[in-house]
Amino acid sequence: MAWTWRYFGPNGEPTTGPVEVFGSQSDAESWIGQTWRELAKAGVAVVALMEDDRMEYQMSLKPADRPDTADSGTS
């Protein structure tokens, strides 16, 4: 089984990215954890993890919104 990533732009259109093939899901996820910032800077908005031709899942590369801890109302 081969694990790869597919890349999509901000409007959902397929886009190019590094061609990497991984032997396990864990290896693929570790790699994306190390490179997602560079991919996002290059215009990749969403990635999809593929096992051969089957999509395992997809996720956004946009950072999650963080609550403003300075205005949390706690003392």
DSSP file (Angstrom, degrees, kcal/mol; ACC not computed):
  #  RESIDUE AA STRUCTURE BP1 BP2  ACC     N-H-->O    O-->H-N    N-H-->O    O-->H-N    TCO  KAPPA ALPHA  PHI   PSI    X-CA   Y-CA   Z-CA
    1    1 A M              0   0    0      0, 0.0     2,-0.4     0, 0.0    50,-0.0   0.000 360.0 360.0 360.0 135.2    0.0    0.0    0.0
    2    2 A A        -     0   0    0     19,-0.0    50,-2.9     2,-0.0     2,-0.5  -0.920 360.0-155.6-111.7 134.3    1.3    3.4   -0.9
    3    3 A W  E     +AB  22  51A   0     19,-2.4    19,-2.8    -2,-0.4     2,-0.3  -0.929  23.6 160.9-109.6 131.4    0.3    6.6    1.0
    4    4 A T  E     - B   0  50A   0     46,-2.1    46,-3.2    -2,-0.5     2,-0.4  -0.892  32.3-120.7-140.7 168.6    0.4   10.0   -0.8
    5    5 A W  E     - B   0  49A   0     15,-0.4     2,-0.4    -2,-0.3    44,-0.2  -0.925  15.1-156.9-113.2 141.3   -0.9   13.5   -0.5
    6    6 A R  E     - B   0  48A   0     42,-2.3    42,-2.2    -2,-0.4     2,-0.4  -0.893  16.8-141.7-111.0 150.1   -3.1   15.3   -3.0
    7    7 A Y  E     -CB  15  47A   0      8,-0.6     8,-2.3    -2,-0.4     2,-0.3  -0.883  15.3-172.4-121.5 143.2   -3.1   19.1   -3.0
    8    8 A F  E     -CB  14  46A   0     38,-2.4    37,-2.8    -2,-0.4    38,-2.0  -0.987  17.5-130.2-136.2 143.6   -5.9   21.6   -3.6
    9    9 A G    >   -     0   0    0      4,-3.2     3,-1.9    -2,-0.3    35,-0.1  -0.109  45.4 -81.7 -80.6-176.7   -6.0   25.4   -3.9
   10   10 A P  T 3  S+     0   0    0      0, 0.0    -1,-0.1     0, 0.0    34,-0.1   0.708 129.8  48.5 -63.8 -22.1   -8.3   27.8   -2.1
   11   11 A N  T 3  S-     0   0    0      2,-0.1    -2,-0.0     3,-0.0     0, 0.0   0.250 123.1-100.5-100.9  12.1  -11.2   27.2   -4.5
   12   12 A G  S <  S+     0   0    0     -3,-1.9     3,-0.1     1,-0.3     0, 0.0   0.484  76.3 142.3  85.9   2.5  -10.9   23.4   -4.3
   13   13 A E        -     0   0    0      1,-0.1    -4,-3.2    -5,-0.1    -1,-0.3  -0.542  59.7-103.7 -78.0 141.1   -9.1   23.1   -7.6
   14   14 A P  E     -C    8   0A   0      0, 0.0     2,-0.3     0, 0.0    -6,-0.3  -0.362  47.0-179.4 -59.7 141.7   -6.3   20.5   -7.8
   15   15 A T  E     -C    7   0A   0     -8,-2.3    -8,-0.6    -6,-0.1     2,-0.2  -0.873  27.0 -94.0-137.7 170.8   -2.9   22.0   -7.6
   16   16 A T        +     0   0    0     -2,-0.3   -10,-0.0   -10,-0.1    -8,-0.0  -0.519  45.2 151.8 -90.0 157.0    0.7   20.7   -7.7
   17   17 A G        -     0   0    0     -2,-0.2   -10,-0.1   -12,-0.1    22,-0.0  -0.931  52.6 -45.1-163.5-179.2    2.9   19.9   -4.7
   18   18 A P        -     0   0    0      0, 0.0     2,-0.9     0, 0.0   -13,-0.2  -0.303  50.5-131.8 -60.2 138.7    5.7   17.6   -3.8
   19   19 A V        +     0   0    0    -15,-0.1     2,-0.4     2,-0.0   -13,-0.1  -0.835  41.6 160.5 -94.9 104.9    5.4   14.0   -5.0
   20   20 A E        -     0   0    0     -2,-0.9   -15,-0.4   -15,-0.2     2,-0.4  -0.970  25.0-158.7-126.3 140.5    6.2   11.9   -2.0
   21   21 A V        -     0   0    0     -2,-0.4     2,-0.3   -17,-0.1   -17,-0.2  -0.985  12.3-165.6-122.3 130.7    5.3    8.2   -1.4
   22   22 A F  B     -A    3   0A   0    -19,-2.8   -19,-2.4    -2,-0.4     3,-0.0  -0.857  24.1-142.0-119.4 149.9    5.1    6.8    2.1
   23   23 A G  S    S+     0   0    0     -2,-0.3     2,-0.3   -21,-0.2    -1,-0.1   0.601  86.2  25.8 -84.1 -12.9    5.0    3.2    3.3
   24   24 A S  S  > S-     0   0    0    -21,-0.1     4,-1.8     1,-0.1     5,-0.1  -0.981  74.2-119.0-147.8 158.5    2.6    4.0    6.2
   25   25 A Q  H  > S+     0   0    0     -2,-0.3     4,-2.6     1,-0.2     5,-0.2   0.897 115.1  56.6 -61.3 -41.3   -0.1    6.5    7.2
   26   26 A S  H  > S+     0   0    0      1,-0.2     4,-2.3     2,-0.2    -1,-0.2   0.901 105.8  49.2 -59.5 -43.3    2.0    7.5   10.1
   27   27 A D  H  > S+     0   0    0      2,-0.2     4,-2.1     1,-0.2    -1,-0.2   0.909 111.9  49.0 -63.3 -42.1    5.0    8.4    7.9
   28   28 A A  H  X S+     0   0    0     -4,-1.8     4,-2.2     1,-0.2    -2,-0.2   0.909 112.2  48.1 -64.1 -42.3    2.7   10.5    5.6
   29   29 A E  H  X S+     0   0    0     -4,-2.6     4,-1.9     2,-0.2    -2,-0.2   0.869 109.9  51.9 -68.9 -36.6    1.2   12.3    8.6
   30   30 A S  H  X S+     0   0    0     -4,-2.3     4,-1.0    -5,-0.2    -1,-0.2   0.920 110.2  50.0 -63.0 -42.6    4.6   13.0   10.1
   31   31 A W  H >X S+     0   0    0     -4,-2.1     4,-1.3     1,-0.2     3,-0.7   0.926 110.2  48.2 -62.7 -46.0    5.8   14.5    6.8
   32   32 A I  H 3X S+     0   0    0     -4,-2.2     4,-1.9     1,-0.3    -1,-0.2   0.858 106.5  59.0 -66.2 -32.1    2.7   16.7    6.4
   33   33 A G  H 3< S+     0   0    0     -4,-1.9    -1,-0.3     1,-0.2    -2,-0.2   0.796 110.6  42.3 -63.4 -27.6    3.2   17.9   10.0
   34   34 A Q  H << S+     0   0    0     -4,-1.0    -1,-0.2    -3,-0.7    -2,-0.2   0.689 124.7  32.8 -89.7 -21.3    6.7   19.1    9.1
   35   35 A T  H  X S+     0   0    0     -4,-1.3     4,-2.1    -5,-0.1     3,-0.4   0.470  82.3  99.9-118.2  -2.5    5.8   20.7    5.7
   36   36 A W  H  X S+     0   0    0     -4,-1.9     4,-2.7     1,-0.2     5,-0.2   0.841  82.3  55.7 -61.1 -33.7    2.3   22.1    5.9
   37   37 A R  H  > S+     0   0    0      2,-0.2     4,-2.3     1,-0.2    -1,-0.2   0.924 109.2  46.1 -64.9 -42.7    3.4   25.7    6.5
   38   38 A E  H  > S+     0   0    0     -3,-0.4     4,-1.4     2,-0.2    -1,-0.2   0.898 113.0  50.6 -65.9 -39.6    5.5   25.7    3.4
   39   39 A L  H  <>S+     0   0    0     -4,-2.1     5,-2.4     2,-0.2     4,-0.2   0.925 109.9  50.0 -62.8 -44.1    2.7   24.2    1.4
   40   40 A A  H ><5S+     0   0    0     -4,-2.7     3,-1.6     1,-0.2    -2,-0.2   0.906 108.7  52.2 -62.1 -41.5    0.3   26.8    2.7
   41   41 A K  H 3<5S+     0   0    0     -4,-2.3    -1,-0.2     1,-0.3    -2,-0.2   0.810 105.7  56.3 -63.3 -28.9    2.7   29.6    1.7
   42   42 A A  T 3<5S-     0   0    0     -4,-1.4    -1,-0.3    -3,-0.2    -2,-0.2   0.434 129.7 -94.9 -83.5   0.4    2.8   28.1   -1.8
   43   43 A G  T < 5S+     0   0    0     -3,-1.6     2,-0.5     1,-0.3    -3,-0.2   0.482  77.1 141.2 102.9   3.0   -0.9   28.3   -2.1
   44   44 A V      < +     0   0    0     -5,-2.4    -1,-0.3     1,-0.2   -35,-0.2  -0.690  18.3 172.1 -79.2 126.6   -2.1   24.9   -1.0
   45   45 A A        +     0   0    0    -37,-2.8    16,-2.9    -2,-0.5    17,-0.5   0.731  62.9  23.7-104.6 -30.8   -5.3   25.3    1.0
   46   46 A V  E     -BD   8  60A   0    -38,-2.0   -38,-2.4    14,-0.3     2,-0.3  -0.993  61.2-162.6-139.9 141.9   -6.4   21.6    1.5
   47   47 A V  E     -BD   7  59A   0     12,-2.6    12,-2.7    -2,-0.3     2,-0.4  -0.936   5.8-155.2-122.0 151.0   -4.6   18.3    1.4
   48   48 A A  E     -BD   6  58A   0    -42,-2.2   -42,-2.3    -2,-0.3     2,-0.6  -0.994  13.3-138.1-126.0 128.9   -6.1   14.8    1.0
   49   49 A L  E     -BD   5  57A   0      8,-2.8     7,-3.1    -2,-0.4     8,-1.0  -0.763  24.9-163.5 -87.8 124.2   -4.4   11.7    2.3
   50   50 A M  E     -BD   4  55A   0    -46,-3.2   -46,-2.1    -2,-0.6     2,-0.7  -0.891  20.2-160.5-112.6 135.7   -4.6    8.9   -0.2
   51   51 A E  E >  S-BD   3  54A   0      3,-3.3     3,-2.5    -2,-0.4     2,-0.4  -0.941  77.8 -54.7-108.9 105.3   -4.1    5.2    0.3
   52   52 A D  T 3  S-     0   0    0    -50,-2.9   -48,-0.1    -2,-0.7    -2,-0.0  -0.506 123.0 -21.6  54.6-115.4   -3.5    4.0   -3.3
   53   53 A D  T 3  S+     0   0    0     -2,-0.4     2,-0.4    -3,-0.1    -1,-0.3   0.386 120.2  95.8-100.6   3.2   -6.7    5.4   -5.0
   54   54 A R  E <  S-D   51   0A   0     -3,-2.5    -3,-3.3     1,-0.0     2,-0.6  -0.809  71.6-132.4 -99.6 131.0   -8.8    5.6   -1.8
   55   55 A M  E     -D   50   0A   0     -2,-0.4    -5,-0.2    -5,-0.2     3,-0.1  -0.706  18.2-174.3 -81.6 122.8   -9.1    8.9    0.1
   56   56 A E  E     -     0   0A   0     -7,-3.1     2,-0.3    -2,-0.6    -1,-0.2   0.926  64.3 -45.2 -78.0 -50.3   -8.5    8.4    3.8
   57   57 A Y  E     -D   49   0A   0     -8,-1.0    -8,-2.8     2,-0.0    -1,-0.4  -0.970  48.7-133.6-168.1 169.0   -9.4   12.0    4.7
   58   58 A Q  E     -D   48   0A   0     -2,-0.3     2,-0.3   -10,-0.3   -10,-0.3  -0.955  20.4-174.8-131.0 156.6   -8.8   15.6    3.8
   59   59 A M  E     -D   47   0A   0    -12,-2.7   -12,-2.6    -2,-0.3     2,-0.2  -0.997  25.7-110.3-150.6 153.0   -7.9   18.6    5.9
   60   60 A S  E     -D   46   0A   0     -2,-0.3   -14,-0.3   -14,-0.2   -15,-0.1  -0.503  11.3-150.6 -78.2 148.6   -7.4   22.3    5.6
   61   61 A L        +     0   0    0    -16,-2.9   -15,-0.1    -2,-0.2    -1,-0.1   0.342  64.2 112.9 -98.1   3.5   -4.0   23.9    6.0
   62   62 A K  S    S-     0   0    0    -17,-0.5    -2,-0.1     1,-0.1     3,-0.1  -0.601  78.6-108.4 -74.5 134.2   -5.5   27.1    7.4
   63   63 A P        -     0   0    0      0, 0.0     2,-0.1     0, 0.0    -1,-0.1  -0.319  37.0-106.4 -60.9 144.2   -4.5   27.6   11.0
   64   64 A A        -     0   0    0      1,-0.1     2,-0.2    -3,-0.0    -3,-0.0  -0.418  38.4-101.3 -68.8 146.1   -7.4   27.1   13.5
   65   65 A D        -     0   0    0     -2,-0.1    -1,-0.1    -3,-0.1    -3,-0.0  -0.491  37.1-147.3 -66.9 136.2   -8.8   30.2   15.0
   66   66 A R        -     0   0    0     -2,-0.2     2,-0.1    -3,-0.1    -1,-0.0  -0.896  15.5-117.4-107.5 135.5   -7.4   30.7   18.6
   67   67 A P        -     0   0    0      0, 0.0     2,-1.1     0, 0.0     3,-0.1  -0.398  35.0-105.7 -66.4 148.5   -9.5   32.3   21.3
   68   68 A D    >   -     0   0    0      1,-0.2     3,-1.1     3,-0.1     0, 0.0  -0.652  34.7-171.2 -77.9 102.3   -8.1   35.5   22.6
   69   69 A T  G >  S+     0   0    0     -2,-1.1     3,-1.1     1,-0.3     5,-0.2   0.729  79.8  65.6 -70.2 -22.1   -6.8   34.4   26.0
   70   70 A A  G 3  S+     0   0    0      1,-0.3    -1,-0.3     2,-0.1     3,-0.2   0.726 107.0  42.0 -71.5 -20.1   -6.1   37.9   27.1
   71   71 A D  G <  S+     0   0    0     -3,-1.1    -1,-0.3     1,-0.1    -2,-0.1  -0.147  77.7 117.6-115.8  36.1   -9.8   38.7   27.0
   72   72 A S  S <  S-     0   0    0     -3,-1.1    -1,-0.1     2,-0.1    -2,-0.1   0.586  78.9-121.5 -84.8  -9.2  -11.0   35.5   28.6
   73   73 A G  S    S+     0   0    0      1,-0.3     2,-0.3    -3,-0.2    -2,-0.1   0.545  70.8 125.2  84.1   5.7  -12.6   37.2   31.6
   74   74 A T              0   0    0     -5,-0.2    -1,-0.3     1,-0.1    -2,-0.1  -0.721 360.0 360.0 -98.0 152.2  -10.5   35.3   34.2
   75   75 A S              0   0    0     -2,-0.3    -1,-0.1    -3,-0.1    -2,-0.0   0.389 360.0 360.0-111.2 360.0   -8.3   37.0   36.8
